[in-house]
Amino acid sequence: MMIRKANQNDRELVVSILWQAFKENKSVNYIAGKEEKSIRFLIEYSFERCIESGEVFISTDLKAVAMIQFQDQKKFTWKGIISDLKLILNTIGWTNIPKTLARESFIKKHYPKSPFTYLWYIGVDPKVQGNGLGTQLLKHVLFYSKTLKRPVYLETTLGKNINWYLKHGFKIYSKSDRFGFPLNFLRTE
């Protein structure tokens, strides 16, 4: 499998793959609910953020996607503010702002002060999961981050994914049940 950087032309495909992979994810549902439209908008928002201050990788067979962000490269822009407002209107809702901000603040407290790669999403079309595509994509992200001399950080709610990450060199550095579901924080060294 070959991997390339995604661009705006890949947006809908990226969103579709990740929606399929994350529609039952507790952390995503905590922010976006379970409606397809809301989850898709959250993923579109994430896509734009990663295009601006990170990378989006897609397999050339168009079945696997990873979105990474470099937190230290995020910039304050009017476009970003408008994007945040659209996220509130289309996904989070005004009444859920406090819980969303509390979650984001809690997660950010677990980040290092030094530059790192944040693995925001990695997903494979469910029809072809279990065939090694995710592993190849994760190895690509790890190699890419290593060339940048950045550790990779992520959080996951899925117990079945923890062993997969551990097998690929991640370590659990914190756990929490603060939001009503297990949230595991992992990083590479």
QUILINTA-V488012 format. One line per field, one symbol per residue. ss: DSSP state (h for helix, s for strand, l for the rest). Layout:
# QUILINTA-V488012
ss->???
This chain:
# QUILINTA-V488012
ss->llsssllhhhhhhhhhhhhhhhlllhhhhhhhlllhhhhhhhhhhhhhhhhhhssssssllllsssssslhhhllllhhhhhhhhhhhhhhhlhhhhhhhhhhhhhhhlllllllssssssssslhhhllllhhhhhhhhhhhhhhhlllssssssllhhhhhhhhhlllssssssllllllsssssll
